[in-house]
Amino acid sequence: MTIRPASDRSLHVVFGDRIGAESYAAVVRLTHGLAGARGVLNLHPAYASVLIDFDPRRYTHRQIEALVRECFESSNPPEPQPRQVEIAVEFGGESGPDLEDVARHTGLAPERVVEQFTGAVYEVYFVGFATCFPYLGGLPAELATPRLSAPRKHVLEGSVAIGGGQAGVYPLASPGGWRLIGRTRLRLFDPQAVPPPLLRMGDRVRFVAEARR
């Protein structure tokens, strides 16, 4: 665990430099331990780190660091009961304009890319970036593909994408540089729902290929 000041009122805690189950478990443990702590204003979990916003009137950096270490050691998060979410996706064509590029980069046929992508079980490591964008761990290593050199100005809502060794789904239309391989009609963000995002940290996701319309 590496702890560094991020500003006069925030601390950045890092658990290694790799995306994986061990670092993710440490993120969950710390997030659980600090949840509701007095003077902790906000927590921003990521794949292998947590950004902590704290009240500088209550804590110095040294004091909040001591609290972080204490809460991490004493935290005993409950065994997760992940929800299972299935997402139907139309792959390729206009819905997935980068599927062919992913196939060329990986040396796999487009059909094989889809087969491997839908054969994996993904875990929502955290949500962030745009409104509730879910970052998914579990992408098969064979499918890892670099992001676009220049981001698109407009990515359609529901676009299913690969960015490096990660997978994700755009919950709203936005700019984006990930490789678009398909699109779902499932709504991932509904401002009328409680809570608005469909996916949350710890959920398990399976993608299912559906016929093109």
Summary of the structure (lengths in Angstrom):
residues: 213
radius of gyration: 18.7
end to end distance: 48.9
largest distance: 58.2
contacts: 651
relative contact order: 0.17
helix: 23%
strand: 35%
